[in-house]
Amino acid sequence: MAVYYKFKSAKDYDSIAIDGHFITVSNLKEKIYENKQLGRGTDYDLVVTNAQTNEGFIGIFVMILCLTFGFRINIALRANV
């Protein structure tokens, strides 16, 4: 399975392969940090939303169900204050 994501400023989606049908928000963020070489994310946080519904995924242990082919999410950077 894969999760397709893009930053608000990006035109195209990137993908991250996952094992199984679920991934936690915290694991997804870690994979995006690694994939995009963003460091550890100590100065900012990634805001994860469903691209179809614009619903936010809040909480580090929230599970994202990726059963549908081409599940897409949007990512925004938010500064830690």
N, C-alpha and C positions, 0 to 999 in steps of 0.2 A: 504494500500500500504506500501511498505518498500523500503528503500535504502540500498543496500549492499555495505560495504566499507571495505577496508583493508589498513593498513600501508605498505609501501614498504618492510619492514622487516618481515611482517607477512605471514604465509602460507595460512591461511583461512580468509574468509570474515566474518565480523560481520554484524548485521542488525540493522536498526533503523526504527521503525514504524512511519509513517507519516499519517496525516489526509489529504485526497484528493490526487490529482495527481501532486501537485507542492510543492516545498520547496525552500526557498531562501538559498543562500550559507551561509549567516550569521546564519540563524536558524539551518541549518545542522551542522555548526561548533559548535554551542552551544550544540546541542544534543550529538555530539561526545565528547566534553569536559566533559559533564556530564556522558555519558556512560562509558568512559575510565578513569574517575576520574583524569583529567589532570589539574584541577584548572581552572583559568579564561583565560589562554592563553595570559598573558601579556608579557611574555618573548619570545614568539614564535608565529608563525602563522601556520595554516594548509593550505597546497596547495592542492586544490581539482581538480582532472582530471578525465575525462571519461575513464574508463578502456578499452573500445573497440577502441576509436579513439585517446587516449592520449591528447585530447583537454582540455585545462585548463578552469575552470570556474572562471572568474575574476570579482570582484566587489561584494560588500556586498548585493546588492539588485537583483542580477541575479537570475532568477527563474530556477530551475532544473525540467524538465519534467520527471516524473517517470511513464509513461504509460506502458512501457514494463515490463513484469515479470522478476525479477532478474536484474534490472538496477544496474550496478556496477560502483563504483568509486574507485580511488586510492587516498591515503592521504600521504603527506610528510610533515615533520616538517621543518619550516624555521625560523631561529633565527631573532628576531626583532633587528635591529641595529639603 
